[in-house]
Amino acid sequence: VGNEFRRRGIGAKLMEGAEVAARKQRKAALFLHVEDSNRAARRLYETRGFVVPKDQRKGDGLCSEREAEEMRERCGNQTGHVLYCLELRYDST
């Protein structure tokens, strides 16, 4: 979300939409990366349940190693960025 549009709930709505779409497709997890210095975005992701894998090279069991590696490749392994993962859980009923 561009600087001029921040703090209006747009990011939260976008995240909500992404989660709904991922659940409809029965995805196991969502990944994203963010600039380390973007504290407001990081707080938003963390309040939505996203976590930073302790070992971002392996996914730390929160996301598979393959999924974490694919995400890093898509993001270009940019320095100054943090990888986040949200494991999507489903009711067994």
C-alpha positions in Angstrom: 0.0 0.0 0.0 1.4 3.3 -1.0 2.6 5.7 1.7 -0.3 8.2 1.0 -2.9 5.5 1.6 -1.5 3.9 4.7 -3.3 3.7 8.1 -6.7 3.4 6.4 -7.3 -0.3 6.9 -6.5 -1.1 3.2 -3.6 -3.5 4.1 -5.9 -5.4 6.6 -8.6 -5.8 3.9 -6.0 -7.0 1.4 -4.6 -9.5 3.9 -8.2 -10.7 4.7 -8.9 -11.2 1.0 -5.7 -13.1 0.4 -6.5 -15.4 3.3 -10.0 -16.0 2.1 -8.7 -16.8 -1.4 -6.0 -19.2 -0.1 -8.5 -21.0 2.1 -10.9 -21.4 -0.9 -8.0 -23.1 -2.7 -7.1 -25.2 0.4 -3.6 -23.8 0.5 -1.4 -24.9 3.3 0.2 -21.5 4.0 0.6 -17.9 2.8 4.0 -16.3 2.5 5.1 -12.7 2.1 8.2 -10.6 2.5 8.4 -7.1 3.8 11.2 -4.6 4.3 12.6 -5.0 7.7 12.2 -1.3 8.4 8.4 -1.3 7.7 7.4 -1.8 11.3 3.7 -0.9 10.7 3.3 -3.6 8.1 5.2 -6.1 10.3 2.8 -5.4 13.1 -0.2 -5.9 10.8 1.1 -9.3 9.6 1.9 -10.4 13.2 -1.5 -9.5 14.5 -3.0 -11.6 11.7 -0.9 -14.6 12.8 2.0 -14.4 10.4 5.3 -15.5 12.0 8.9 -15.2 11.0 10.5 -18.7 10.7 13.5 -18.8 13.1 15.6 -20.3 10.4 14.5 -18.7 7.2 16.6 -21.1 5.1 14.6 -24.1 6.3 11.2 -22.6 7.1 11.6 -23.8 10.7 8.8 -26.3 10.3 6.2 -23.6 10.1 6.3 -23.8 6.3 8.0 -26.5 4.3 11.6 -26.1 3.3 10.5 -26.2 -0.4 7.8 -23.5 0.1 10.2 -21.3 2.0 12.8 -21.7 -0.8 10.3 -20.9 -3.5 9.3 -17.8 -1.7 12.9 -16.6 -1.3 13.5 -17.3 -5.1 10.4 -15.2 -6.0 11.4 -12.4 -3.7 15.0 -12.4 -5.1 16.6 -13.1 -1.7 16.6 -9.4 -1.0 18.7 -8.2 1.9 16.8 -6.0 4.4 13.6 -8.0 3.9 11.9 -10.4 6.3 10.1 -13.6 5.2 6.7 -14.2 6.9 4.6 -17.3 6.9 1.0 -18.0 7.9 0.1 -21.7 8.3 -3.5 -22.1 7.3 -5.4 -24.6 9.5 -8.7 -26.2 8.7 -11.3 -27.9 10.8 -11.4 -31.6 10.3 -15.3 -31.5 10.2 
